[in-house]
Amino acid sequence: MTYILHIPSWFPDDLNPYCGNFIEKHVSAIALRHRCITLRIIPKTQPEKKIEFIESENHTIVNGYCKKYSQLPLKIFTKIEKVYLYHKAVKAIVKKYGKPDFIHLHVALPMGNFAKSLSKKWNIPLVLTEHWTIYQPQNKEKLTPALHRKLSKIYESVTAFSTVSENLQQLITQQFNHQNSMIIPNVVDIDKFKLGYSQNEKKTIIHISTLIEEAKNFTGILKAIQILSQKREDFILKVIHENRNITAEAFVSENHLNEKVIFLGSKNEEEVAHELEQSDFLLLFSNYENLPCVIIEAFACGKPVVTTNVGGISEIVDESRGIFVTTKDYHELAEKLDYMLDHHQEYNPAEIREYAEKNFSREAISKQFDKFYRN
């Protein structure tokens, strides 16, 4: 059985429970067929211990805890302690389990240089799975020459990489001339996200996101809802969100949409699944994406989607699973929502869920990663 050391650049913790949760799901799928160790160093205000091993079948999470300093001059001490703990944790891992067969880096930065150094030191392959939207053309100003150079050096050291969409694969291949890659999409827990049927008095649209405006364009959604509410009263929009958006809340209040737009705040995975099961369809109006987990979660619940055609979304959404709307055109969005409110019941929930089971279940993704490693 292959033994893999996973080094995630993003991962959930107590303060950020959803940061990189899609990476956790990838590793859980890989662990169905391979021995996995995931290394994480977590800054905490009051760290209780330095290094701990959390054992489960085929997957061990190694957590290191360092002191988190909030003030700018002291943040350097957090960085120094993190570097020390990463090296200390690696020594503990090798002492207990030996050297891995692969190092699997998840998202190129900030952990790419550390992963690269281990790969060179141990003379073992380094592979990368990328989720980052920095490669999207809408983010070209953020991908500065200095950042591009850092990423180039990482890709030079990577034996192979995987991406969650063909769109992202092409962008990376074009920018870094790396040809050895494979498309492996995100994972949905089909045991948690089940086929559901809405029993609500009013038709229910659901939106799930960070509410970060530049990416998710939630203001555009609210403008479309405002237009639609002038035409019909038989619907509500439920919003599950990691962050508060004060501007959006003010817009809802000022335009008397409080009975139409219901902010639910942050929810755990079981709660998200329940809300999806009870909804009629999912709504996204993003300016850019890679392959949103919320879409495949909606599919697992048998729900169609209204979405923009950005990133890799067109690779999984077709006319049997949803409809597209032009990016930033909230007038068209209002029209498409009006249509979907009257026609969502015409989609086949069982077929939509079957598509999710076949393509995004842990078992399906586990098989693809197994092929990736063997190649």
One Martini backbone bead per residue (centre of mass of N, CA, C, O) as a GRO file, in nm:
protein
  375
    1MET     BB    1   0.094   0.038   0.025
    2THR     BB    2   0.076   0.356  -0.023
    3TYR     BB    3   0.267   0.636   0.109
    4ILE     BB    4   0.128   0.959   0.203
    5LEU     BB    5   0.222   1.300   0.212
    6HIS     BB    6   0.026   1.566   0.321
    7ILE     BB    7   0.037   1.920   0.201
    8PRO     BB    8  -0.150   2.180   0.303
    9SER     BB    9  -0.225   2.520   0.246
   10TRP     BB   10  -0.519   2.440   0.315
   11PHE     BB   11  -0.726   2.437   0.622
   12PRO     BB   12  -0.912   2.349   0.868
   13ASP     BB   13  -1.032   2.520   1.164
   14ASP     BB   14  -1.171   2.677   1.428
   15LEU     BB   15  -1.176   2.961   1.267
   16ASN     BB   16  -1.173   2.784   0.969
   17PRO     BB   17  -1.394   2.536   0.884
   18TYR     BB   18  -1.381   2.585   0.538
   19CYS     BB   19  -1.082   2.586   0.485
   20GLY     BB   20  -1.017   2.338   0.269
   21ASN     BB   21  -1.240   2.103   0.277
   22PHE     BB   22  -1.182   1.981  -0.008
   23ILE     BB   23  -0.913   1.853   0.077
   24GLU     BB   24  -1.016   1.660   0.289
   25LYS     BB   25  -1.190   1.499   0.085
   26HIS     BB   26  -0.964   1.400  -0.090
   27VAL     BB   27  -0.809   1.243   0.131
   28SER     BB   28  -1.045   1.055   0.209
   29ALA     BB   29  -1.043   0.917  -0.069
   30ILE     BB   30  -0.748   0.818  -0.079
   31ALA     BB   31  -0.775   0.643   0.196
   32LEU     BB   32  -0.920   0.396   0.060
   33ARG     BB   33  -0.611   0.306  -0.085
   34HIS     BB   34  -0.419   0.484   0.109
   35ARG     BB   35  -0.168   0.588   0.303
   36CYS     BB   36  -0.227   0.870   0.526
   37ILE     BB   37  -0.062   1.192   0.583
   38THR     BB   38  -0.142   1.493   0.762
   39LEU     BB   39   0.003   1.821   0.763
   40ARG     BB   40  -0.040   2.061   1.040
   41ILE     BB   41  -0.019   2.413   1.120
   42ILE     BB   42  -0.163   2.582   1.412
   43PRO     BB   43  -0.269   2.882   1.502
   44LYS     BB   44  -0.293   2.990   1.851
   45THR     BB   45  -0.357   3.173   2.124
   46GLN     BB   46  -0.370   2.885   2.309
   47PRO     BB   47  -0.161   2.651   2.306
   48GLU     BB   48  -0.154   2.314   2.426
   49LYS     BB   49   0.028   2.183   2.194
   50LYS     BB   50   0.253   2.085   1.953
   51ILE     BB   51   0.217   1.760   1.900
   52GLU     BB   52  -0.025   1.553   1.712
   53PHE     BB   53  -0.188   1.228   1.680
   54ILE     BB   54  -0.456   1.141   1.453
   55GLU     BB   55  -0.614   0.841   1.443
   56SER     BB   56  -0.707   0.644   1.153
   57GLU     BB   57  -0.813   0.472   0.903
   58ASN     BB   58  -0.549   0.535   0.679
   59HIS     BB   59  -0.548   0.815   0.870
   60THR     BB   60  -0.321   1.078   0.962
   61ILE     BB   61  -0.321   1.355   1.181
   62VAL     BB   62  -0.080   1.623   1.200
   63ASN     BB   63  -0.055   1.843   1.470
   64GLY     BB   64   0.051   2.181   1.505
   65TYR     BB   65   0.112   2.423   1.770
   66CYS     BB   66   0.103   2.777   1.769
   67LYS     BB   67   0.156   3.100   1.823
   68LYS     BB   68  -0.075   3.370   1.800
   69TYR     BB   69  -0.015   3.680   1.646
   70SER     BB   70  -0.172   3.995   1.579
   71GLN     BB   71   0.055   4.176   1.574
   72LEU     BB   72   0.266   4.274   1.334
   73PRO     BB   73   0.558   4.257   1.474
   74LEU     BB   74   0.484   3.946   1.590
   75LYS     BB   75   0.424   3.757   1.337
   76ILE     BB   76   0.711   3.643   1.292
   77PHE     BB   77   0.693   3.431   1.525
   78THR     BB   78   0.487   3.250   1.391
   79LYS     BB   79   0.655   3.177   1.141
   80ILE     BB   80   0.898   3.056   1.288
   81GLU     BB   81   0.739   2.835   1.445
   82LYS     BB   82   0.621   2.692   1.198
   83VAL     BB   83   0.884   2.598   1.073
   84TYR     BB   84   0.982   2.435   1.315
   85LEU     BB   85   0.729   2.243   1.330
   86TYR     BB   86   0.746   2.115   1.055
   87HIS     BB   87   1.023   1.978   1.105
   88LYS     BB   88   0.945   1.829   1.362
   89ALA     BB   89   0.706   1.664   1.242
   90VAL     BB   90   0.865   1.514   1.025
   91LYS     BB   91   1.048   1.359   1.219
   92ALA     BB   92   0.813   1.213   1.364
   93ILE     BB   93   0.702   1.069   1.116
   94VAL     BB   94   0.956   0.910   1.030
   95LYS     BB   95   0.996   0.762   1.299
   96LYS     BB   96   0.706   0.616   1.282
   97TYR     BB   97   0.677   0.557   0.934
   98GLY     BB   98   0.869   0.683   0.758
   99LYS     BB   99   0.910   0.726   0.437
  100PRO     BB  100   0.754   0.831   0.175
  101ASP     BB  101   0.646   0.787  -0.162
  102PHE     BB  102   0.486   1.061  -0.135
  103ILE     BB  103   0.420   1.401  -0.214
  104HIS     BB  104   0.120   1.595  -0.137
  105LEU     BB  105   0.024   1.888  -0.274
  106HIS     BB  106  -0.215   2.147  -0.165
  107VAL     BB  107  -0.155   2.394  -0.309
  108ALA     BB  108   0.119   2.577  -0.385
  109LEU     BB  109   0.037   2.808  -0.177
  110PRO     BB  110   0.274   2.826   0.086
  111MET     BB  111   0.396   2.498   0.075
  112GLY     BB  112   0.585   2.441  -0.174
  113ASN     BB  113   0.881   2.474  -0.069
  114PHE     BB  114   0.868   2.258   0.148
  115ALA     BB  115   0.787   2.020  -0.032
  116LYS     BB  116   1.032   2.047  -0.223
  117SER     BB  117   1.254   1.994  -0.011
  118LEU     BB  118   1.164   1.704   0.062
  119SER     BB  119   1.182   1.579  -0.218
  120LYS     BB  120   1.486   1.631  -0.249
  121LYS     BB  121   1.595   1.497   0.012
  122TRP     BB  122   1.436   1.205  -0.052
  123ASN     BB  123   1.385   1.135  -0.351
  124ILE     BB  124   1.073   1.207  -0.417
  125PRO     BB  125   0.773   1.255  -0.528
  126LEU     BB  126   0.592   1.545  -0.648
  127VAL     BB  127   0.255   1.637  -0.599
  128LEU     BB  128  -0.033   1.825  -0.736
  129THR     BB  129  -0.321   2.002  -0.614
  130GLU     BB  130  -0.547   2.233  -0.772
  131HIS     BB  131  -0.778   2.529  -0.669
  132TRP     BB  132  -0.689   2.797  -0.758
  133THR     BB  133  -0.798   3.127  -0.888
  134ILE     BB  134  -0.533   3.282  -0.982
  135TYR     BB  135  -0.542   3.170  -1.294
  136GLN     BB  136  -0.758   3.343  -1.362
  137PRO     BB  137  -0.815   3.611  -1.569
  138GLN     BB  138  -0.953   3.791  -1.341
  139ASN     BB  139  -0.651   3.755  -1.173
  140LYS     BB  140  -0.398   3.886  -1.324
  141GLU     BB  141  -0.314   4.113  -1.115
  142LYS     BB  142  -0.235   3.902  -0.884
  143LEU     BB  143  -0.036   3.770  -1.097
  144THR     BB  144   0.255   3.839  -1.046
  145PRO     BB  145   0.576   3.808  -1.135
  146ALA     BB  146   0.670   3.702  -0.857
  147LEU     BB  147   0.452   3.481  -0.828
  148HIS     BB  148   0.515   3.335  -1.093
  149ARG     BB  149   0.802   3.248  -1.013
  150LYS     BB  150   0.726   3.076  -0.772
  151LEU     BB  151   0.541   2.880  -0.929
  152SER     BB  152   0.745   2.782  -1.140
  153LYS     BB  153   0.936   2.635  -0.937
  154ILE     BB  154   0.725   2.431  -0.848
  155TYR     BB  155   0.654   2.307  -1.130
  156GLU     BB  156   0.949   2.205  -1.180
  157SER     BB  157   0.915   1.992  -0.919
  158VAL     BB  158   0.672   1.856  -1.048
  159THR     BB  159   0.566   1.559  -1.172
  160ALA     BB  160   0.254   1.614  -1.106
  161PHE     BB  161  -0.087   1.728  -1.181
  162SER     BB  162  -0.401   1.835  -1.045
  163THR     BB  163  -0.743   1.912  -1.131
  164VAL     BB  164  -1.093   2.009  -1.108
  165SER     BB  165  -1.046   2.112  -1.413
  166GLU     BB  166  -0.996   2.179  -1.742
  167ASN     BB  167  -0.964   2.481  -1.724
  168LEU     BB  168  -0.730   2.477  -1.515
  169GLN     BB  169  -0.538   2.299  -1.669
  170GLN     BB  170  -0.496   2.493  -1.912
  171LEU     BB  171  -0.391   2.740  -1.759
  172ILE     BB  172  -0.138   2.600  -1.639
  173THR     BB  173  -0.011   2.492  -1.897
  174GLN     BB  174   0.024   2.771  -2.035
  175GLN     BB  175   0.195   2.915  -1.794
  176PHE     BB  176   0.407   2.636  -1.727
  177ASN     BB  177   0.458   2.396  -1.923
  178HIS     BB  178   0.280   2.146  -1.804
  179GLN     BB  179   0.184   1.810  -1.912
  180ASN     BB  180   0.153   1.642  -1.635
  181SER     BB  181  -0.191   1.558  -1.612
  182MET     BB  182  -0.510   1.567  -1.417
  183ILE     BB  183  -0.857   1.520  -1.379
  184ILE     BB  184  -0.995   1.590  -1.041
  185PRO     BB  185  -1.256   1.629  -0.874
  186ASN     BB  186  -1.465   1.686  -0.647
  187VAL     BB  187  -1.628   1.606  -0.338
  188VAL     BB  188  -1.909   1.405  -0.230
  189ASP     BB  189  -2.126   1.320   0.034
  190ILE     BB  190  -2.374   1.088  -0.033
  191ASP     BB  191  -2.463   1.030   0.273
  192LYS     BB  192  -2.543   1.338   0.334
  193PHE     BB  193  -2.631   1.396   0.037
  194LYS     BB  194  -2.968   1.380  -0.035
  195LEU     BB  195  -3.255   1.309  -0.154
  196GLY     BB  196  -3.485   1.585  -0.207
  197TYR     BB  197  -3.801   1.749  -0.102
  198SER     BB  198  -3.997   2.008  -0.124
  199GLN     BB  199  -4.224   2.155   0.154
  200ASN     BB  200  -4.276   2.443   0.089
  201GLU     BB  201  -4.478   2.710   0.056
  202LYS     BB  202  -4.232   2.831  -0.082
  203LYS     BB  203  -4.021   2.880  -0.311
  204THR     BB  204  -3.670   2.761  -0.304
  205ILE     BB  205  -3.380   2.938  -0.292
  206ILE     BB  206  -3.019   2.869  -0.300
  207HIS     BB  207  -2.730   3.017  -0.134
  208ILE     BB  208  -2.368   2.935  -0.137
  209SER     BB  209  -2.119   3.133   0.041
  210THR     BB  210  -1.891   3.394   0.125
  211LEU     BB  211  -1.975   3.687  -0.003
  212ILE     BB  212  -1.756   3.763  -0.195
  213GLU     BB  213  -1.794   3.993  -0.431
  214GLU     BB  214  -1.577   3.950  -0.663
  215ALA     BB  215  -1.679   3.647  -0.697
  216LYS     BB  216  -2.013   3.621  -0.620
  217ASN     BB  217  -2.212   3.856  -0.675
  218PHE     BB  218  -2.449   3.931  -0.460
  219THR     BB  219  -2.563   4.197  -0.561
  220GLY     BB  220  -2.678   4.080  -0.824
  221ILE     BB  221  -2.881   3.896  -0.687
  222LEU     BB  222  -3.044   4.118  -0.537
  223LYS     BB  223  -3.134   4.268  -0.794
  224ALA     BB  224  -3.292   4.029  -0.908
  225ILE     BB  225  -3.485   3.994  -0.668
  226GLN     BB  226  -3.610   4.272  -0.685
  227ILE     BB  227  -3.735   4.233  -0.964
  228LEU     BB  228  -3.893   3.968  -0.904
  229SER     BB  229  -4.071   4.084  -0.661
  230GLN     BB  230  -4.248   4.265  -0.862
  231LYS     BB  231  -4.389   3.994  -0.995
  232ARG     BB  232  -4.348   3.795  -0.734
  233GLU     BB  233  -4.440   3.595  -0.412
  234ASP     BB  234  -4.353   3.260  -0.436
  235PHE     BB  235  -4.065   3.331  -0.288
  236ILE     BB  236  -3.729   3.241  -0.168
  237LEU     BB  237  -3.406   3.334  -0.025
  238LYS     BB  238  -3.144   3.136   0.077
  239VAL     BB  239  -2.849   3.208   0.297
  240ILE     BB  240  -2.531   3.068   0.300
  241HIS     BB  241  -2.262   3.199   0.517
  242GLU     BB  242  -1.947   3.281   0.634
  243ASN     BB  243  -1.995   3.588   0.581
  244ARG     BB  244  -2.056   3.903   0.635
  245ASN     BB  245  -2.277   4.148   0.453
  246ILE     BB  246  -2.357   4.460   0.515
  247THR     BB  247  -2.442   4.572   0.240
  248ALA     BB  248  -2.653   4.352   0.181
  249GLU     BB  249  -2.830   4.396   0.431
  250ALA     BB  250  -2.901   4.689   0.359
  251PHE     BB  251  -3.037   4.632   0.090
  252VAL     BB  252  -3.265   4.458   0.200
  253SER     BB  253  -3.385   4.674   0.389
  254GLU     BB  254  -3.421   4.919   0.187
  255ASN     BB  255  -3.596   4.706  -0.021
  256HIS     BB  256  -3.792   4.514   0.132
  257LEU     BB  257  -3.650   4.188   0.153
  258ASN     BB  258  -3.686   4.027   0.428
  259GLU     BB  259  -3.902   3.805   0.311
  260LYS     BB  260  -3.701   3.701   0.069
  261VAL     BB  261  -3.428   3.728   0.244
  262ILE     BB  262  -3.245   3.462   0.412
  263PHE     BB  263  -3.022   3.466   0.669
  264LEU     BB  264  -2.827   3.180   0.805
  265GLY     BB  265  -2.541   3.160   0.789
  266SER     BB  266  -2.351   2.935   0.931
  267LYS     BB  267  -2.293   2.586   0.836
  268ASN     BB  268  -2.290   2.273   0.853
  269GLU     BB  269  -2.299   1.999   0.658
  270GLU     BB  270  -2.573   1.890   0.754
  271GLU     BB  271  -2.726   2.162   0.722
  272VAL     BB  272  -2.674   2.201   0.425
  273ALA     BB  273  -2.809   1.944   0.331
  274HIS     BB  274  -3.092   2.011   0.438
  275GLU     BB  275  -3.136   2.273   0.274
  276LEU     BB  276  -3.105   2.143  -0.003
  277GLU     BB  277  -3.333   1.932   0.019
  278GLN     BB  278  -3.554   2.186   0.074
  279SER     BB  279  -3.505   2.282  -0.202
  280ASP     BB  280  -3.528   2.363  -0.556
  281PHE     BB  281  -3.261   2.550  -0.606
  282LEU     BB  282  -2.957   2.667  -0.723
  283LEU     BB  283  -2.750   2.972  -0.672
  284LEU     BB  284  -2.521   3.129  -0.905
  285PHE     BB  285  -2.310   3.457  -0.970
  286SER     BB  286  -2.024   3.430  -1.070
  287ASN     BB  287  -1.717   3.559  -1.193
  288TYR     BB  288  -1.552   3.315  -1.054
  289GLU     BB  289  -1.424   2.973  -1.098
  290ASN     BB  290  -1.392   2.629  -1.088
  291LEU     BB  291  -1.538   2.382  -0.879
  292PRO     BB  292  -1.811   2.385  -0.713
  293CYS     BB  293  -1.925   2.211  -0.443
  294VAL     BB  294  -2.228   2.306  -0.433
  295ILE     BB  295  -2.314   2.172  -0.697
  296ILE     BB  296  -2.258   1.870  -0.623
  297GLU     BB  297  -2.440   1.881  -0.375
  298ALA     BB  298  -2.699   1.943  -0.525
  299PHE     BB  299  -2.694   1.691  -0.704
  300ALA     BB  300  -2.712   1.484  -0.466
  301CYS     BB  301  -3.013   1.623  -0.411
  302GLY     BB  302  -3.148   1.678  -0.709
  303LYS     BB  303  -3.049   1.970  -0.800
  304PRO     BB  304  -3.064   2.238  -0.974
  305VAL     BB  305  -2.904   2.515  -1.165
  306VAL     BB  306  -2.817   2.859  -1.141
  307THR     BB  307  -2.555   2.988  -1.363
  308THR     BB  308  -2.254   3.069  -1.447
  309ASN     BB  309  -2.005   3.048  -1.721
  310VAL     BB  310  -1.743   2.947  -1.527
  311GLY     BB  311  -1.480   2.784  -1.562
  312GLY     BB  312  -1.588   2.441  -1.489
  313ILE     BB  313  -1.908   2.437  -1.503
  314SER     BB  314  -1.964   2.328  -1.801
  315GLU     BB  315  -1.856   2.030  -1.725
  316ILE     BB  316  -2.139   1.975  -1.530
  317VAL     BB  317  -2.339   2.163  -1.684
  318ASP     BB  318  -2.659   2.109  -1.819
  319GLU     BB  319  -2.986   2.091  -1.930
  320SER     BB  320  -3.036   1.852  -1.705
  321ARG     BB  321  -2.899   2.058  -1.450
  322GLY     BB  322  -2.944   2.349  -1.597
  323ILE     BB  323  -2.871   2.709  -1.614
  324PHE     BB  324  -2.756   2.992  -1.785
  325VAL     BB  325  -2.585   3.305  -1.715
  326THR     BB  326  -2.476   3.608  -1.753
  327THR     BB  327  -2.232   3.780  -1.649
  328LYS     BB  328  -2.365   4.054  -1.454
  329ASP     BB  329  -2.669   3.994  -1.559
  330TYR     BB  330  -2.942   4.065  -1.363
  331HIS     BB  331  -3.175   4.070  -1.562
  332GLU     BB  332  -3.135   3.782  -1.669
  333LEU     BB  333  -3.151   3.647  -1.396
  334ALA     BB  334  -3.446   3.716  -1.340
  335GLU     BB  335  -3.552   3.550  -1.582
  336LYS     BB  336  -3.432   3.271  -1.502
  337LEU     BB  337  -3.571   3.252  -1.229
  338ASP     BB  338  -3.857   3.268  -1.331
  339TYR     BB  339  -3.836   3.008  -1.493
  340MET     BB  340  -3.740   2.808  -1.265
  341LEU     BB  341  -3.987   2.839  -1.076
  342ASP     BB  342  -4.172   2.689  -1.312
  343HIS     BB  343  -3.942   2.431  -1.398
  344HIS     BB  344  -3.788   2.253  -1.176
  345GLN     BB  345  -3.986   1.992  -1.186
  346GLU     BB  346  -3.865   1.884  -1.476
  347TYR     BB  347  -3.648   1.766  -1.336
  348ASN     BB  348  -3.433   1.481  -1.258
  349PRO     BB  349  -3.330   1.387  -0.954
  350ALA     BB  350  -3.215   1.096  -0.995
  351GLU     BB  351  -3.021   1.168  -1.230
  352ILE     BB  352  -2.858   1.382  -1.083
  353ARG     BB  353  -2.756   1.198  -0.856
  354GLU     BB  354  -2.622   0.982  -1.030
  355TYR     BB  355  -2.407   1.170  -1.141
  356ALA     BB  356  -2.272   1.226  -0.866
  357GLU     BB  357  -2.202   0.934  -0.787
  358LYS     BB  358  -2.023   0.868  -1.043
  359ASN     BB  359  -1.820   1.148  -1.021
  360PHE     BB  360  -1.806   1.248  -0.674
  361SER     BB  361  -1.744   1.028  -0.509
  362ARG     BB  362  -1.516   0.880  -0.314
  363GLU     BB  363  -1.478   0.632  -0.495
  364ALA     BB  364  -1.433   0.779  -0.765
  365ILE     BB  365  -1.190   0.956  -0.668
  366SER     BB  366  -1.008   0.728  -0.569
  367LYS     BB  367  -0.960   0.598  -0.848
  368GLN     BB  368  -0.826   0.849  -0.977
  369PHE     BB  369  -0.585   0.875  -0.780
  370ASP     BB  370  -0.471   0.597  -0.830
  371LYS     BB  371  -0.404   0.652  -1.127
  372PHE     BB  372  -0.223   0.895  -1.079
  373TYR     BB  373   0.000   0.747  -0.918
  374ARG     BB  374   0.063   0.520  -1.123
  375ASN     BB  375   0.144   0.723  -1.356
   0.00000   0.00000   0.00000
